[in-house]
Amino acid sequence: MKHEDVSVEHQESVDEDDEFRSGVVAVVGRPNVGKSTLVNAIVRARVAITSPRPQTTRGRLFGVRTTPDYQIAFVDTPGYHRGKTLLNRAMLGVVREESEGADRVLFVVDGSRLPQKDDVDAATLLMGGRSAANASAVPSRSSKDARAEASPPGDEFADMGAEADARAEASPPGDEFADMGAEADEPAEASPPCAPSEGPARVLEPRVPVLLVVNKTDLVDDPEVLASNIEAYRRLGVFCEVFEVSAASGRGLAPLERALASALPPGPQLFPEDMVTDQDERVRITEMIREKALLETRQEVPHAIAVEVEELREGRSPGTRYVRATIYVEKDSQKAIVVGKGGMRLKRIGQMARTDIAQMLGTRVYLDLWVKVKEDWRERKDVLRAWGFNV
C-alpha cells in the first residue's frame, strides 16, 4: 500500500474518535537508514543526533510528539548490526527490549537500496526470532538497481603528531527543555498481530504490530527500481502497512503519523505536554559533543568514540554555564586523529558542540573539552555499565 503526501506539514487530527490516545512506538532498523532523522522530523525537535556515520545512536532515546488528540513516545533504538564487541551486543539488547515493549514498531529501511544482511536480521528479530523469508528472498543487485550508499567523504587526516591532552574552549544562546524528569508509564501489553500486508505469503507474524517505513525514496529516480526494492523489503515479514517517505524532506510523514496515532490505545498522556525528550541536560550535551566528533572523524574512529560530561555548573560570569567533558577513544593513534594538527580538529568539534549546547541551555557556554585514551572500552563491562549499558 503506497501512501503519498508531499506536504511537510503533519495533520494532527485522528479519525472521528474523540478519545485521547497515547503509546510507545519503537523505531528499528539497520545503521544509517535515517531512523533518527525520522524521529526528529515527526517530533519537530533534534532529540536524536544524526550523522552519515553508521551506529550514531547507541542507547535508547525518547522523542515525544504531543497534539490535542494524541501523544506518541518514539524510542529511537541503535542501528541493528551484529558486531563482535560487547558494546554491539549491549546495543542489540536495547533493540530487542524496546521493540518487545512497544505498542507499535516502525521498521525503517533504505528504499534506495535492496535489503542488506542487517535488514534481514532485524526483520527476523521483529518477526519473533525466525525469519519469514530466507536468504533467497533478498535479491542480488543488478546494474540497474544498484545505488551506491555514499557516506560523504571526510577530510583527510591531518598531521598525527598533536599533543596529548588537548583542550577546546568556548561561548553563545537558545531555549531549555522543561521538565526532563518525567517517567513513562509501563507500556501496555502487546497489541494483537495485524493482518498481513499485500504480497507473498508470510510464515510468521510479529508479536507487536510492525509498520514498514521505506525511507530515502527521494534518492530513487526510477519508479521501477523503487518498486522492486520495496517488494524485496515486503518479503521480509508481516507488516500492517507500508509507507514510502523521505524523512529529510518531510514527504510522506503526515499519513505515517496519522496511522500511528489511530493505532494507539486510548489513554492519558505519558509525558508532560511540553516535553519533547526524556534526556536530561548531561545526556543531551554528551550526545551533542559525540555528534560533532563523529562528523569530524572517519574510518574506525567513530565506533571507538565515547563522551562523558564530568562537570556541569554555573559559570563564573553571570548568565554562563561551565561544561567539562572528555572524549574517550581506545588508542593513541585515534586520539591523535580526534585532536588533529595543532589541536585544530578538537577545536572545531568544541566550537560546533558549544553552539548547539548554548542554544539548548539558552545561555553562554564555556566548554572545556579533553581527549583521553581508555583502552578497549567497548569490551570492558565496568566501563559500559558505568555509562549506562546493561551488560
Summary of the structure (lengths in Angstrom):
residues: 391
radius of gyration: 21.4
end to end distance: 40.2
largest distance: 66.5
contacts: 1295
relative contact order: 0.19
helix: 31%
strand: 18%
